[in-house]
Amino acid sequence: MQTNLFDFTPSEHDVSTAVANLLPKDGSATYIPNVFDPGSCSTLFASLREALNWQQDQLFMFGKLITTKREVAWVGDAGCSYTYSGVKKFPQAWTPELLHIKHTAEALADHTFNSCLLNLYHDGDQGMGWHSDDEVELETNAPIASVSFGGERKFLFKHKFEKLGASVVLENGSVLLMHAPTQAFWQHSLTKTKRIVLPRINLTFRTIRHEQQ
């Protein structure tokens, strides 16, 4: 018997399970574990893997176009194009499962998002270097909600101007909320690991500025 994707709801989790601000100054990053239960995570991971058009990421490094093993998908409202690492991306349409996740992220962030960047990491050899989510298309004061499904990975922060850092392990079904002015003062990265880890899909819900559409 086929299971309806929306027979499940996010876990009933106490707000007190949220980790207080991970950052010592100049921003806010709040980690909330167990937003989605394990069964829902498996269903959503499989649905996202199947329903979206995944492509290997491309970025410019040292003047050369590099193709990564990591796969990406850009989804959003009509007109929400997005440029990062010198490559312009045009959005795919929202799927029912993505809208379900988006509504959950919006409730936690108390904000409405119009786009989402998804990254598929197949193993621990694939990660993300230091960067800030501060592209010109993004609304400066809007939060970013990062949702994780699959293998656990370590996520690092470092201050741009001071010797300050923080870290958190992003667990299956968790949400990380980053509020302004975090992107102005902090960089973040997803570290590679030699440990055997399950594939992971990360979704970062964002707000594209309307005047850029």
C-alpha positions as CSV (number, residue, x, y, z in Angstrom):
1,M,0.0,0.0,0.0
2,Q,1.4,3.4,-1.0
3,T,2.0,5.9,1.8
4,N,0.7,9.4,1.3
5,L,3.6,11.8,1.6
6,F,1.6,14.1,3.8
7,D,0.3,11.5,6.3
8,F,3.1,12.6,8.5
9,T,3.7,15.9,10.4
10,P,6.9,17.4,11.9
11,S,7.8,15.9,15.3
12,E,6.2,17.3,18.4
13,H,9.3,18.9,19.8
14,D,9.6,21.2,22.8
15,V,11.0,24.6,21.8
16,S,13.4,24.2,24.7
17,T,15.2,21.6,22.6
18,A,16.6,24.4,20.5
19,V,20.2,25.2,21.2
20,A,20.6,28.8,22.3
21,N,22.6,31.1,20.0
22,L,25.7,29.3,18.8
23,L,27.5,32.5,18.0
24,P,29.1,34.7,20.7
25,K,28.4,38.0,18.9
26,D,27.4,39.7,15.7
27,G,24.6,37.3,14.6
28,S,22.3,34.5,15.6
29,A,22.4,30.8,14.7
30,T,19.9,28.6,16.4
31,Y,19.9,24.8,16.1
32,I,16.7,22.8,16.5
33,P,17.1,19.0,16.4
34,N,14.4,16.4,15.6
35,V,12.0,18.7,13.7
36,F,11.2,15.8,11.4
37,D,11.0,12.2,12.8
38,P,13.2,9.5,11.3
39,G,10.4,7.9,9.2
40,S,9.5,11.3,7.7
41,C,13.1,12.0,7.0
42,S,13.5,8.8,5.0
43,T,10.4,9.5,3.0
44,L,11.3,13.1,2.2
45,F,14.9,12.2,1.3
46,A,13.7,9.6,-1.2
47,S,11.1,12.0,-2.6
48,L,13.5,14.9,-3.1
49,R,16.1,12.6,-4.7
50,E,13.5,11.4,-7.2
51,A,11.4,14.5,-7.9
52,L,14.1,17.1,-8.6
53,N,16.4,17.7,-11.5
54,W,19.8,17.3,-9.8
55,Q,23.0,18.6,-11.5
56,Q,26.6,18.6,-10.6
57,D,27.5,22.0,-9.2
58,Q,29.7,24.4,-11.2
59,L,31.8,27.2,-9.8
60,F,34.7,29.5,-10.9
61,M,37.9,29.0,-8.9
62,F,41.2,30.7,-9.8
63,G,39.7,31.7,-13.2
64,K,38.6,28.1,-14.1
65,L,35.2,26.5,-14.2
66,I,35.2,23.6,-11.8
67,T,32.5,20.8,-11.8
68,T,32.0,19.3,-8.4
69,K,30.8,15.8,-7.4
70,R,28.2,17.4,-5.2
71,E,24.9,17.8,-6.9
72,V,22.6,20.8,-6.5
73,A,19.0,21.9,-7.3
74,W,17.7,25.4,-7.2
75,V,13.9,25.8,-6.6
76,G,11.8,28.9,-6.2
77,D,9.1,31.2,-7.2
78,A,9.0,32.5,-10.8
79,G,11.7,35.0,-11.5
80,C,14.0,33.9,-8.6
81,S,17.2,33.5,-10.5
82,Y,20.3,33.2,-8.3
83,T,24.0,33.7,-9.0
84,Y,26.8,32.3,-6.9
85,S,30.4,31.4,-7.7
86,G,29.9,33.1,-11.1
87,V,27.2,30.8,-12.3
88,K,23.6,31.9,-12.7
89,K,20.8,29.4,-11.8
90,F,17.2,29.5,-12.8
91,P,14.6,28.0,-10.5
92,Q,12.7,24.7,-10.8
93,A,9.1,24.7,-9.7
94,W,8.2,23.8,-6.1
95,T,7.1,20.2,-5.5
96,P,4.5,19.2,-2.9
97,E,7.2,17.7,-0.6
98,L,9.3,20.9,-0.8
99,L,6.3,23.1,0.0
100,H,5.6,20.9,3.1
101,I,9.2,21.4,4.3
102,K,9.1,25.1,3.4
103,H,6.0,25.7,5.5
104,T,7.6,24.0,8.5
105,A,10.8,26.1,8.1
106,E,8.7,29.3,7.8
107,A,6.8,28.5,11.0
108,L,10.1,28.1,12.9
109,A,11.8,31.2,11.3
110,D,8.6,33.4,11.4
111,H,9.4,34.4,7.9
112,T,8.2,33.6,4.4
113,F,10.8,32.2,1.9
114,N,10.6,32.3,-1.9
115,S,13.4,30.0,-2.9
116,C,15.6,27.1,-1.8
117,L,19.0,25.8,-2.7
118,L,19.5,22.1,-2.2
119,N,22.8,20.3,-2.0
120,L,23.2,16.5,-2.3
121,Y,26.4,15.2,-0.6
122,H,27.0,11.5,-1.6
123,D,29.6,10.8,1.0
124,G,32.1,12.4,3.5
125,D,34.5,13.3,0.7
126,Q,32.1,16.0,-0.4
127,G,31.8,19.2,1.6
128,M,31.6,23.0,1.3
129,G,34.4,25.5,1.8
130,W,34.3,28.7,3.8
131,H,31.7,31.2,2.5
132,S,28.9,33.5,3.5
133,D,25.4,33.4,2.0
134,D,25.6,37.1,1.1
135,E,25.0,37.2,-2.7
136,V,23.5,40.5,-4.0
137,E,20.2,38.8,-4.9
138,L,19.5,37.8,-1.3
139,E,17.4,40.0,1.1
140,T,20.0,41.2,3.6
141,N,17.9,41.2,6.7
142,A,16.0,37.9,5.9
143,P,16.8,34.7,7.9
144,I,18.1,31.6,6.2
145,A,16.7,28.2,7.3
146,S,18.9,25.1,6.8
147,V,17.2,21.8,6.9
148,S,19.1,18.5,6.9
149,F,18.1,15.0,5.9
150,G,20.4,12.0,5.9
151,G,23.9,11.5,7.3
152,E,25.2,13.7,10.1
153,R,27.8,16.3,9.2
154,K,29.9,18.8,11.2
155,F,29.1,22.5,10.4
156,L,31.6,25.2,11.3
157,F,31.5,29.0,11.8
158,K,34.4,31.4,11.9
159,H,34.2,35.2,12.4
160,K,35.4,37.3,9.5
161,F,37.3,39.8,11.6
162,E,38.1,38.2,14.9
163,K,39.5,34.8,16.1
164,L,36.1,33.4,17.0
165,G,34.5,30.2,16.0
166,A,31.6,27.8,16.7
167,S,30.5,24.4,15.5
168,V,27.4,22.1,15.5
169,V,26.7,18.6,14.2
170,L,23.7,18.8,11.8
171,E,21.6,15.8,12.5
172,N,19.0,14.0,10.4
173,G,15.7,16.0,10.5
174,S,17.2,19.1,12.1
175,V,16.9,22.8,11.3
176,L,19.5,25.6,11.7
177,L,18.2,29.1,11.6
178,M,20.7,31.9,10.8
179,H,19.4,35.5,11.4
180,A,20.9,38.8,10.3
181,P,23.5,40.1,10.6
182,T,25.2,36.6,10.7
183,Q,26.2,36.6,7.0
184,A,27.9,40.0,7.3
185,F,30.2,38.9,10.1
186,W,30.5,35.1,9.8
187,Q,31.6,32.5,7.3
188,H,30.5,28.8,7.5
189,S,31.6,25.5,6.0
190,L,30.7,21.8,5.9
191,T,33.8,19.8,6.7
192,K,34.8,16.7,4.8
193,T,35.3,13.5,6.8
194,K,37.0,10.2,6.4
195,R,34.2,8.5,8.4
196,I,31.7,6.5,6.5
197,V,28.6,8.7,6.4
198,L,25.2,8.3,4.7
199,P,24.3,10.5,1.8
200,R,22.9,13.9,2.9
201,I,20.5,16.4,1.4
202,N,20.7,20.0,2.8
203,L,18.0,22.5,2.0
204,T,18.7,26.2,2.6
205,F,15.5,28.3,2.3
206,R,16.2,31.9,1.2
207,T,14.5,35.2,0.2
208,I,15.4,36.7,-3.2
209,R,15.0,40.4,-3.4
210,H,12.0,41.3,-5.6
211,E,13.8,44.1,-7.4
212,Q,16.3,41.6,-8.7
213,Q,13.6,39.4,-10.3
